[in-house]
């Protein structure tokens, strides 16, 4: 429109059309992407998050959004979804694009888990309502059935069950009400609904945060195979390397798109920064050379004109800026004190659980002073129970636990974040725990975990999730422990903080027992692997990569046609009567419409026979026979 006004062209004129085509070619190469961001500026109070930022997200992309905590990654999602008003710029979403994100709140927790997932497909729910309408005409019923088949409505329950199974839900969970699940499992349910819903683009903000390693691997495999556009905020290097073919870096209030996975992005950035530094050095040498000429010949009459020319040259030369200092986090754990025996904790024939419920049985386990142990296994199998047992937070039902004399054990759990006093600062929090520490010692200890002086005086409620995690790590390592038990320590930590944690674990001189879904952290730190499953704790003799391959091979077997058919039959058999009746009713309506179509074909063939009509008639008969067999099977 601006070009139209500038040139005085009439709307919809031939000239106007050519101008628009030219603009489209110049700006977008003749093709607009699904999501385009132009000259975005966004402020929170006096703080500028984005300034004149432009980004074109490739429609075929699996795109990772990276940047330090607080740089605006989640805000960018909210802007794309239209949940935030921007100060300047434009956000273009291609017409009829379906954007789907994980809902933060569940509106109705009285419905069953399976119904919650199915409800994510609005068109499917609407069609089922139409098909249940007894007043609907035969023609409209036929159209509804055609659409229902086209969107794969008949397999909806099986597809939803498969996603829920991959995210760790059991078959017995499908008909439980959502309110019966904990907050973490409700987040998983919301993730499952987003994966099930029809979409052109999935927006996922830290999708693996509430998952265990096993379900995180399933999600990684699912996202690799999907043909949808995926835009994902993640701090997991393995995730970003396996899934993404583009990386968007939020840096210096700008958005930068890089082709390739996370490792490629890091290599490209290093090369760009090296080239920039070399360019700055070359510019500086050139300036110094010109300045030396000016200083030497400015006073000489014969050279004054040339000196003046070089002075103007210096004034016109841009002074290049050195790249901003890279964001860094430091974490370090104190040396264990005092020295103790090599064998720190020994478990003999231990049985553990809660009340009458036994979670672990016949556990034989030993922790040595230099161990790096990973506890593997799906959520609910007892990893956290085992961690509490080792940390002396849980008394065994039977068996013996022997500990080295003077042993000190530290236990980190994400649930401890709820115990922090949100109205206190990190300094005040640590002083309450370590009363003998001076203020200097307290600040020095916080600095070990990247909590700077200004942040150490900030109220905990105003800290980012990653900073709260680092405060917890600081508290748990206060008294130089011999064993550190870390249960999901990487949640909310950005990539730089995770790398600092890996480095700190590897330099730490005590034993570490680690529970995490972060493949990168596990692969870089742990050399002993134990699987918690079926109430047992058994050593896994392979590598972490072989464990991953084993899990994925099980997933492939589970998704085979035979197993899927058996799973669907089992689901149908265990479903309640109302579900069966509803399915039978749908089949009866489907059979009815096919019988109408069959009769119409027979009438047409009785008047005039042609091969195309006969083929359609044969196909209709085959489909009718198939549905009648399904009806008989369900009826029995």
C-alpha positions as CSV (number, residue, x, y, z in Angstrom):
1,X,0.0,0.0,0.0
2,X,2.9,2.4,0.7
3,X,4.2,1.8,-2.8
4,X,0.8,2.4,-4.2
5,X,0.5,5.7,-2.5
6,X,4.0,6.8,-3.4
7,X,3.4,6.2,-7.2
8,X,-0.3,7.2,-7.2
9,X,-1.3,3.8,-8.6
10,X,-5.0,2.6,-8.5
11,X,-5.8,-0.3,-6.3
12,X,-5.9,-3.6,-8.2
13,X,-4.4,-2.0,-11.3
14,X,-2.0,-4.0,-13.5
15,X,0.8,-1.6,-12.4
16,X,-0.1,-2.2,-8.8
17,X,0.1,-6.0,-9.3
18,X,3.5,-5.8,-10.8
19,X,4.8,-3.6,-7.9
20,X,3.5,-6.1,-5.3
21,X,5.2,-9.0,-7.3
22,X,8.5,-7.1,-7.4
23,X,8.3,-6.3,-3.6
24,X,7.6,-10.0,-2.9
25,X,10.6,-11.1,-5.0
26,X,12.9,-8.5,-3.3
27,X,11.9,-9.2,0.2
28,X,11.1,-12.9,0.2
29,X,12.7,-14.3,-3.0
30,X,9.2,-14.9,-4.4
31,X,8.1,-17.1,-1.5
32,X,6.9,-16.0,2.0
33,X,7.8,-18.4,4.9
34,X,5.2,-19.7,7.3
35,X,6.4,-17.2,10.0
36,X,8.1,-13.9,9.2
37,X,9.3,-11.3,11.7
38,X,10.1,-7.9,10.4
39,X,11.9,-5.1,12.4
40,X,10.6,-6.3,15.8
41,X,11.1,-4.1,18.8
42,X,9.8,-5.2,22.2
43,X,10.4,-3.7,25.7
44,X,9.6,-4.8,29.2
45,X,9.6,-1.5,31.1
46,X,13.0,0.2,30.4
47,X,14.6,-3.1,29.3
48,X,14.8,-3.8,25.6
49,X,14.5,-7.5,24.7
50,X,14.4,-7.1,20.9
51,X,15.4,-4.1,18.8
52,X,14.7,-3.9,15.1
53,X,15.0,-7.8,14.9
54,X,14.2,-9.6,11.6
55,X,13.8,-13.3,11.2
56,X,12.3,-15.6,8.5
57,X,11.6,-19.1,9.8
58,X,11.9,-21.8,7.1
59,X,8.7,-23.7,6.6
60,X,10.5,-27.0,6.3
61,X,12.6,-26.4,9.4
62,X,13.1,-28.1,12.7
63,X,14.3,-25.0,14.4
64,X,16.0,-24.6,17.8
65,X,15.8,-21.3,19.7
66,X,18.9,-20.8,21.9
67,X,20.2,-18.1,24.2
68,X,21.0,-17.5,27.8
69,X,18.3,-17.4,30.5
70,X,16.3,-14.2,30.4
71,X,17.2,-13.3,26.8
72,X,13.6,-13.5,25.6
73,X,13.1,-17.0,24.1
74,X,9.7,-17.7,25.8
75,X,8.6,-14.0,25.1
76,X,9.3,-14.6,21.4
77,X,6.9,-17.6,21.4
78,X,4.3,-15.4,23.1
79,X,4.8,-12.7,20.4
80,X,4.4,-15.2,17.6
81,X,1.2,-16.5,19.2
82,X,-0.2,-13.0,19.5
83,X,-0.2,-13.0,23.3
84,X,2.1,-10.0,23.6
85,X,1.8,-6.5,22.1
86,X,5.0,-5.4,20.4
87,X,6.4,-1.8,20.3
88,X,7.3,-1.8,16.6
89,X,7.6,-4.2,13.7
90,X,5.3,-6.8,12.0
91,X,4.7,-10.5,12.6
92,X,3.4,-12.3,9.4
93,X,1.8,-15.7,9.8
94,X,0.9,-17.5,6.6
95,X,-2.9,-17.7,6.0
96,X,-4.7,-20.7,7.5
97,X,-1.5,-21.8,9.3
98,X,-2.3,-24.0,12.4
99,X,0.1,-23.1,15.2
100,X,0.0,-25.5,18.2
101,X,1.7,-25.0,21.6
102,X,1.6,-26.8,24.9
103,X,-1.2,-25.4,27.0
104,X,0.1,-24.1,30.4
105,X,-3.3,-24.6,32.2
106,X,-5.9,-27.4,31.9
107,X,-9.4,-25.9,31.8
108,X,-11.3,-29.1,32.7
109,X,-9.6,-31.7,34.8
110,X,-12.8,-33.7,35.3
111,X,-12.5,-35.4,31.9
112,X,-10.4,-38.6,31.2
113,X,-6.9,-38.5,30.0
114,X,-7.8,-40.1,26.6
115,X,-10.7,-37.7,26.1
116,X,-8.4,-34.7,26.9
117,X,-6.1,-35.8,24.1
118,X,-8.9,-36.5,21.6
119,X,-10.4,-33.1,22.3
120,X,-7.2,-31.5,21.0
121,X,-8.5,-32.3,17.5
122,X,-11.4,-29.8,17.2
123,X,-12.5,-31.0,13.7
124,X,-12.6,-34.6,14.9
125,X,-14.7,-33.7,17.9
126,X,-17.1,-31.7,15.7
127,X,-17.5,-34.5,13.2
128,X,-18.3,-37.0,15.9
129,X,-21.0,-34.7,17.1
130,X,-22.4,-34.5,13.6
131,X,-22.3,-38.3,13.1
132,X,-24.3,-38.8,16.4
133,X,-27.0,-36.4,15.1
134,X,-30.0,-38.7,14.3
135,X,-31.7,-35.9,12.3
136,X,-28.9,-35.6,9.7
137,X,-29.7,-36.2,6.1
138,X,-28.1,-39.2,4.2
139,X,-26.1,-36.8,1.9
140,X,-24.7,-34.8,4.8
141,X,-24.0,-38.0,6.7
142,X,-22.1,-39.4,3.7
143,X,-20.0,-36.2,3.5
144,X,-19.3,-36.3,7.2
145,X,-18.1,-39.9,6.9
146,X,-15.9,-39.1,4.0
147,X,-14.2,-36.2,5.9
148,X,-14.0,-38.4,9.1
149,X,-12.1,-41.1,7.1
150,X,-9.9,-38.4,5.4
151,X,-8.7,-37.1,8.8
152,X,-8.1,-40.7,10.0
153,X,-10.8,-40.5,12.6
154,X,-11.1,-44.2,13.0
155,X,-7.6,-44.5,14.4
156,X,-7.8,-41.5,16.7
157,X,-7.9,-43.5,19.9
158,X,-5.0,-45.8,18.8
159,X,-2.9,-42.7,17.7
160,X,-3.6,-40.9,21.0
161,X,-2.8,-44.1,23.0
162,X,0.5,-44.5,21.2
163,X,1.6,-41.0,22.0
164,X,0.6,-41.4,25.7
165,X,2.4,-44.7,25.8
166,X,5.5,-43.0,24.4
167,X,5.3,-40.3,27.1
168,X,5.2,-42.9,29.9
169,X,1.5,-43.3,30.6
170,X,0.1,-46.8,31.3
171,X,-2.9,-48.4,29.6
172,X,-4.7,-48.2,33.0
173,X,-4.2,-44.4,33.0
174,X,-6.2,-43.8,29.8
175,X,-9.6,-43.5,31.5
176,X,-8.4,-41.8,34.7
177,X,-9.6,-38.2,35.3
178,X,-6.9,-35.6,34.8
179,X,-7.2,-34.4,38.3
180,X,-5.9,-37.7,39.5
181,X,-2.5,-37.0,38.0
182,X,0.3,-34.8,39.6
183,X,1.3,-31.5,38.1
184,X,4.3,-33.1,36.2
185,X,2.1,-35.7,34.6
186,X,-0.5,-33.1,33.7
187,X,2.3,-31.3,31.8
188,X,3.0,-34.5,30.0
189,X,-0.7,-34.8,29.1
190,X,-0.6,-31.3,27.7
191,X,2.5,-32.2,25.6
192,X,0.7,-35.3,24.3
193,X,-2.4,-33.2,23.3
194,X,-0.1,-30.8,21.4
195,X,1.6,-33.7,19.6
196,X,-1.8,-35.2,18.7
197,X,-3.5,-32.0,17.5
198,X,-3.5,-31.3,13.7
199,X,-0.9,-28.6,13.1
200,X,1.4,-27.0,10.5
201,X,3.8,-25.8,13.2
202,X,4.6,-27.0,16.7
203,X,5.9,-24.5,19.2
204,X,7.6,-26.4,22.1
205,X,9.1,-24.6,25.1
206,X,11.5,-26.9,26.9
207,X,9.4,-30.0,26.0
208,X,11.7,-32.5,27.8
209,X,11.8,-30.7,31.1
210,X,9.3,-33.0,32.9
211,X,10.4,-36.2,31.1
212,X,12.8,-38.9,32.1
213,X,15.6,-40.0,29.8
214,X,13.5,-42.8,28.3
215,X,10.5,-40.6,27.3
216,X,12.9,-37.8,26.2
217,X,14.4,-40.3,23.8
218,X,10.9,-41.2,22.5
219,X,10.1,-37.6,22.0
220,X,13.3,-37.0,20.2
221,X,12.5,-39.9,17.8
222,X,8.9,-38.6,17.3
223,X,10.0,-35.1,16.4
224,X,12.7,-36.4,14.1
225,X,10.1,-38.3,12.1
226,X,7.3,-35.7,12.0
227,X,6.8,-33.8,8.8
228,X,5.5,-30.7,10.6
229,X,7.5,-27.5,11.1
230,X,8.9,-27.5,14.7
231,X,10.1,-24.5,16.5
232,X,11.6,-25.5,19.8
233,X,13.2,-23.8,22.8
234,X,15.7,-26.2,24.4
235,X,18.8,-26.2,26.5
236,X,19.7,-29.8,25.6
237,X,22.6,-30.0,23.2
238,X,21.8,-33.6,22.2
239,X,18.2,-32.7,21.5
240,X,19.3,-29.7,19.4
241,X,21.9,-31.8,17.5
242,X,19.6,-34.7,16.8
243,X,16.5,-32.9,15.7
244,X,17.3,-29.4,14.4
245,X,18.4,-28.3,10.9
246,X,18.3,-24.6,11.8
247,X,19.3,-22.7,15.0
248,X,18.0,-19.2,15.9
249,X,20.3,-17.4,18.3
250,X,19.0,-14.5,20.4
251,X,22.0,-12.3,20.9
252,X,22.5,-8.6,21.5
253,X,18.7,-8.0,21.2
254,X,18.7,-9.5,17.6
255,X,17.6,-12.7,16.0
256,X,20.1,-14.6,13.9
257,X,19.3,-17.7,11.8
258,X,22.0,-20.4,11.3
259,X,21.6,-23.4,9.0
260,X,22.6,-26.8,10.6
261,X,22.3,-28.2,14.1
262,X,23.7,-26.8,17.4
263,X,27.3,-28.0,16.8
264,X,27.3,-26.5,13.3
265,X,25.9,-23.2,14.8
266,X,28.8,-23.1,17.4
267,X,31.4,-23.7,14.7
268,X,29.9,-21.0,12.5
269,X,29.7,-18.5,15.3
270,X,33.3,-19.1,16.2
271,X,34.4,-18.6,12.6
272,X,32.3,-15.4,12.4
273,X,33.8,-14.0,15.7
274,X,37.3,-14.9,14.6
275,X,36.8,-13.1,11.2
276,X,35.4,-10.1,13.0
277,X,38.3,-9.9,15.4
278,X,40.8,-10.2,12.5
279,X,38.9,-7.5,10.6
280,X,39.0,-5.2,13.7
281,X,42.8,-5.8,14.1
282,X,43.4,-5.1,10.4
283,X,41.3,-1.9,10.7
284,X,43.2,-0.8,13.8
285,X,46.6,-1.4,12.0
286,X,45.4,0.7,9.1
287,X,44.3,3.5,11.4
288,X,47.7,3.5,13.2
289,X,49.5,3.6,9.9
290,X,47.5,6.6,8.6
291,X,47.8,8.3,12.0
292,X,51.6,7.9,12.0
293,X,51.7,9.6,8.5
294,X,49.6,12.5,9.8
295,X,51.7,12.9,13.0
296,X,54.9,12.9,10.9
297,X,54.1,15.2,8.0
298,X,51.3,17.5,9.3
299,X,53.8,20.3,10.1
300,X,55.6,20.0,6.7
301,X,54.3,22.4,4.1
302,X,55.0,20.0,1.2
303,X,53.0,17.2,2.8
304,X,50.3,19.3,4.6
305,X,47.7,18.6,1.9
306,X,48.3,14.9,2.0
307,X,48.2,14.9,5.8
308,X,44.9,16.8,5.7
309,X,43.5,14.3,3.3
310,X,44.4,11.4,5.6
311,X,42.8,13.2,8.6
312,X,39.5,13.3,6.7
313,X,40.0,9.6,5.8
314,X,40.4,8.8,9.5
315,X,37.3,10.8,10.3
316,X,35.3,8.8,7.8
317,X,36.6,5.4,8.8
318,X,34.1,3.6,11.0
319,X,35.5,2.4,14.4
320,X,34.6,-1.3,14.5
321,X,33.2,-2.6,17.8
322,X,34.7,-5.7,19.5
323,X,32.1,-8.5,20.0
324,X,30.4,-8.4,23.3
325,X,31.9,-10.5,26.0
326,X,30.4,-14.0,25.8
327,X,27.9,-15.0,28.6
328,X,29.6,-17.4,31.0
329,X,28.6,-19.4,34.1
330,X,31.0,-20.8,36.6
331,X,30.2,-23.7,38.9
332,X,32.7,-25.5,41.2
333,X,32.2,-28.0,44.0
334,X,34.5,-27.8,47.1
335,X,36.9,-30.7,47.9
336,X,35.4,-33.3,50.2
337,X,36.5,-33.0,53.8
338,X,37.6,-34.8,55.9
339,X,39.1,-37.9,54.1
340,X,37.1,-41.1,54.5
341,X,37.3,-44.7,53.4
342,X,37.1,-45.6,49.7
343,X,33.8,-47.5,50.1
344,X,31.4,-44.8,51.0
345,X,28.0,-46.5,51.0
346,X,27.2,-50.2,50.9
347,X,23.6,-51.6,50.5
348,X,23.0,-55.3,51.4
349,X,19.7,-57.0,50.5
350,X,17.8,-53.7,51.0
351,X,14.0,-53.5,50.7
352,X,12.5,-50.0,50.5
353,X,9.1,-48.4,50.0
354,X,6.3,-46.3,51.5
355,X,4.1,-47.9,54.1
356,X,2.8,-51.2,52.7
357,X,4.0,-50.4,49.2
358,X,7.3,-51.9,48.3
359,X,9.2,-50.0,45.5
360,X,12.7,-51.6,45.7
361,X,13.6,-55.1,46.8
362,X,16.8,-57.1,47.3
363,X,19.1,-54.2,46.4
364,X,22.8,-54.9,46.4
365,X,24.8,-51.7,45.7
366,X,28.2,-50.0,46.5
367,X,29.3,-46.4,46.1
368,X,33.1,-45.8,45.8
369,X,34.8,-42.5,46.4
370,X,35.5,-41.8,42.7
371,X,32.2,-43.1,41.3
372,X,30.1,-41.3,38.6
373,X,26.9,-43.3,38.6
374,X,23.8,-42.7,36.4
375,X,20.4,-44.1,37.5
376,X,18.3,-45.0,34.5
377,X,14.7,-46.1,34.1
378,X,11.3,-44.6,33.5
379,X,9.6,-42.3,35.9
380,X,7.7,-44.2,38.6
381,X,10.2,-47.1,38.7
382,X,11.9,-45.9,41.9
383,X,14.9,-43.7,40.9
384,X,14.0,-40.9,43.3
385,X,13.2,-43.5,46.0
386,X,16.6,-45.0,45.5
387,X,18.2,-41.5,45.6
388,X,16.4,-40.7,48.9
389,X,17.6,-44.1,50.3
390,X,21.2,-43.3,49.6
391,X,20.8,-39.7,51.0
392,X,19.3,-41.2,54.3
393,X,16.0,-39.4,53.5
394,X,14.2,-42.8,53.6
395,X,14.6,-45.6,56.1
396,X,14.7,-49.1,54.5
397,X,12.0,-51.6,55.3
398,X,14.7,-54.3,55.7
399,X,18.3,-55.0,54.9
400,X,21.5,-53.1,55.8
401,X,23.0,-49.8,54.8
402,X,26.6,-49.3,55.8
403,X,28.2,-45.8,55.5
404,X,31.9,-44.7,55.9
405,X,32.7,-43.0,59.2
406,X,32.2,-39.2,59.1
407,X,30.5,-39.5,55.7
408,X,28.7,-36.3,54.4
409,X,26.1,-36.7,51.7
410,X,24.4,-33.9,49.8
411,X,21.0,-34.4,48.1
412,X,19.7,-32.1,45.3
413,X,16.1,-32.3,44.2
414,X,14.0,-30.0,42.0
415,X,11.3,-30.2,44.6
416,X,13.6,-28.3,47.1
417,X,12.9,-25.2,45.0
418,X,9.5,-25.1,46.7
419,X,11.2,-24.9,50.1
420,X,13.2,-21.7,49.2
421,X,12.0,-18.5,50.9
422,X,11.0,-16.4,47.9
423,X,11.2,-13.2,50.0
424,X,14.9,-13.8,50.9
425,X,18.0,-13.1,48.8
426,X,20.6,-15.9,48.1
427,X,23.0,-14.4,50.6
428,X,20.3,-14.4,53.4
429,X,19.3,-18.0,52.5
430,X,22.8,-19.3,52.7
431,X,23.5,-17.4,56.0
432,X,20.5,-19.2,57.6
433,X,22.0,-22.6,56.6
434,X,25.7,-21.8,57.3
435,X,25.6,-19.7,60.4
436,X,29.3,-20.0,60.9
437,X,30.1,-18.4,57.4
438,X,31.0,-14.8,57.2
439,X,29.4,-12.6,54.6
440,X,32.6,-12.8,52.5
441,X,32.6,-16.6,52.7
442,X,28.9,-16.7,51.7
443,X,29.4,-14.4,48.7
444,X,32.5,-16.3,47.7
445,X,30.6,-19.6,47.8
446,X,27.7,-18.2,45.7
447,X,30.2,-17.0,43.2
448,X,31.4,-20.6,42.7
449,X,27.9,-21.1,41.1
450,X,27.8,-18.0,38.9
451,X,25.6,-16.0,41.3
452,X,27.2,-12.6,41.0
453,X,27.2,-9.9,43.7
454,X,24.2,-8.0,42.3
455,X,22.2,-11.3,41.8
456,X,23.1,-12.5,45.3
457,X,21.2,-9.6,46.8
458,X,18.1,-10.0,44.5
459,X,15.0,-11.6,46.0
460,X,14.8,-15.3,45.1
461,X,11.3,-14.8,43.6
462,X,12.9,-12.5,41.0
463,X,15.6,-14.9,40.0
464,X,15.3,-17.1,36.8
465,X,14.6,-20.8,37.2
466,X,18.3,-21.5,36.3
467,X,19.5,-19.1,39.0
468,X,17.3,-20.8,41.6
469,X,18.7,-24.2,40.6
470,X,22.2,-22.8,41.1
471,X,21.3,-21.4,44.5
472,X,20.1,-24.9,45.4
473,X,23.4,-26.4,44.2
474,X,25.3,-23.9,46.3
475,X,23.3,-24.9,49.4
476,X,23.7,-28.6,48.8
477,X,27.5,-28.4,48.5
478,X,28.1,-26.1,51.4
479,X,29.8,-28.5,53.8
480,X,32.2,-30.2,51.4
481,X,30.2,-33.5,51.0
482,X,31.8,-36.8,50.0
483,X,28.8,-37.9,47.9
484,X,26.5,-35.7,45.8
485,X,23.2,-37.1,44.8
486,X,21.7,-34.9,42.0
487,X,18.1,-35.6,41.0
488,X,17.3,-33.7,37.8
489,X,19.8,-30.8,38.4
490,X,19.7,-29.6,34.8
491,X,16.0,-28.5,34.8
492,X,15.9,-24.7,34.0
493,X,19.7,-24.5,33.4
494,X,20.7,-23.0,30.1
495,X,23.3,-24.6,27.9
496,X,26.2,-22.6,29.3
497,X,25.2,-23.5,32.9
498,X,24.9,-27.2,32.0
499,X,28.3,-27.2,30.5
500,X,29.6,-25.5,33.7
501,X,27.9,-28.2,35.7
502,X,29.5,-31.0,33.6
503,X,32.9,-29.4,34.1
504,X,32.3,-29.1,37.9
505,X,31.2,-32.7,38.2
506,X,34.3,-33.9,36.3
507,X,36.6,-31.9,38.5
508,X,34.8,-32.8,41.8
509,X,36.9,-35.2,43.9
510,X,33.9,-37.0,45.5
511,X,31.3,-39.5,44.3
512,X,28.3,-38.4,42.2
513,X,25.0,-40.2,41.7
514,X,23.0,-38.6,38.9
515,X,19.4,-38.8,37.7
516,X,18.7,-36.6,34.6
517,X,17.0,-36.7,31.3
518,X,19.8,-34.7,29.7
519,X,21.7,-37.1,27.5
520,X,24.7,-34.7,27.1
521,X,25.2,-34.3,30.9
522,X,25.0,-38.1,31.4
523,X,27.3,-38.9,28.5
524,X,30.0,-36.5,29.6
525,X,30.1,-37.4,33.3
526,X,29.0,-41.0,34.1
527,X,30.9,-44.2,33.7
528,X,28.6,-46.6,35.7
529,X,25.0,-47.2,34.6
530,X,22.3,-48.8,36.7
531,X,18.7,-49.5,35.6
532,X,15.9,-49.2,38.1
533,X,13.0,-51.3,36.8
534,X,10.6,-53.8,38.3
535,X,11.7,-53.1,41.8
536,X,15.3,-54.1,41.0
537,X,18.6,-52.1,40.6
538,X,20.7,-53.9,38.0
539,X,24.0,-52.7,36.4
540,X,23.9,-52.0,32.6
541,X,27.2,-53.2,31.1
542,X,26.9,-51.3,27.8
543,X,27.4,-47.6,27.0
544,X,24.8,-44.9,27.1
545,X,24.6,-45.0,23.3
546,X,23.8,-48.7,23.4
547,X,21.1,-48.1,26.0
548,X,19.6,-45.5,23.7
549,X,19.7,-47.9,20.8
550,X,18.1,-50.6,22.9
551,X,15.2,-48.3,23.9
552,X,14.6,-47.2,20.3
553,X,14.6,-50.8,19.0
554,X,11.9,-51.6,21.6
555,X,10.0,-48.6,20.3
556,X,10.2,-49.8,16.7
557,X,9.0,-53.3,17.8
558,X,6.2,-51.7,19.7
559,X,5.1,-49.7,16.6
560,X,5.1,-52.8,14.3
561,X,1.8,-53.5,12.6
562,X,1.2,-56.7,14.5
563,X,1.8,-55.1,17.9
564,X,-0.3,-52.1,16.9
565,X,-3.2,-54.4,15.9
566,X,-2.9,-56.3,19.2
567,X,-2.7,-53.1,21.2
568,X,-5.9,-51.7,19.5
569,X,-7.8,-54.9,20.1
570,X,-6.7,-55.0,23.7
571,X,-7.7,-51.4,24.1
572,X,-11.1,-52.1,22.6
573,X,-11.6,-55.1,24.9
574,X,-10.7,-53.3,28.0
575,X,-12.7,-50.2,27.2
576,X,-16.0,-49.7,29.1
577,X,-19.4,-50.5,27.7
578,X,-20.3,-46.9,26.7
579,X,-17.1,-46.7,24.6
580,X,-18.0,-49.9,22.8
581,X,-21.5,-48.8,22.2
582,X,-20.3,-45.5,20.8
583,X,-17.9,-47.3,18.4
584,X,-20.6,-49.8,17.3
585,X,-23.0,-46.9,16.7
586,X,-20.4,-45.2,14.4
587,X,-19.8,-48.5,12.6
588,X,-23.6,-49.0,12.1
589,X,-23.9,-45.5,10.5
590,X,-20.8,-46.1,8.3
591,X,-22.3,-49.5,7.2
592,X,-25.6,-47.7,6.4
593,X,-24.1,-45.1,4.2
594,X,-22.0,-47.8,2.3
595,X,-25.2,-49.8,1.8
596,X,-26.8,-46.7,0.2
597,X,-23.7,-46.2,-2.0
598,X,-23.7,-49.9,-3.0
599,X,-27.4,-49.8,-4.0
600,X,-26.7,-46.7,-6.1
601,X,-23.9,-48.4,-7.9
602,X,-26.1,-51.5,-8.5
603,X,-28.8,-49.3,-10.1
604,X,-26.2,-47.6,-12.3
605,X,-24.7,-50.9,-13.4
606,X,-28.1,-52.3,-14.2
607,X,-28.6,-49.5,-16.8
608,X,-25.1,-49.1,-18.2
609,X,-22.0,-51.1,-17.4
610,X,-18.6,-49.5,-17.5
611,X,-15.2,-50.5,-15.9
612,X,-14.8,-47.4,-13.7
613,X,-18.2,-47.8,-12.1
614,X,-17.6,-51.5,-11.6
615,X,-14.3,-50.9,-9.9
616,X,-15.9,-48.3,-7.5
617,X,-18.7,-50.9,-6.8
618,X,-16.1,-53.6,-6.0
619,X,-14.2,-51.2,-3.7
620,X,-17.5,-50.3,-1.9
621,X,-18.3,-54.0,-1.4
622,X,-14.9,-54.8,0.0
623,X,-15.1,-51.8,2.4
624,X,-18.6,-52.9,3.5
625,X,-17.4,-56.4,4.2
626,X,-14.5,-55.1,6.2
627,X,-16.7,-52.9,8.4
628,X,-19.3,-55.7,8.9
629,X,-16.4,-57.9,10.2
630,X,-15.4,-55.2,12.6
631,X,-19.0,-54.8,13.8
632,X,-19.2,-58.6,14.4
633,X,-15.9,-58.6,16.3
634,X,-16.9,-55.7,18.5
635,X,-20.4,-57.1,19.1
636,X,-19.0,-60.4,20.3
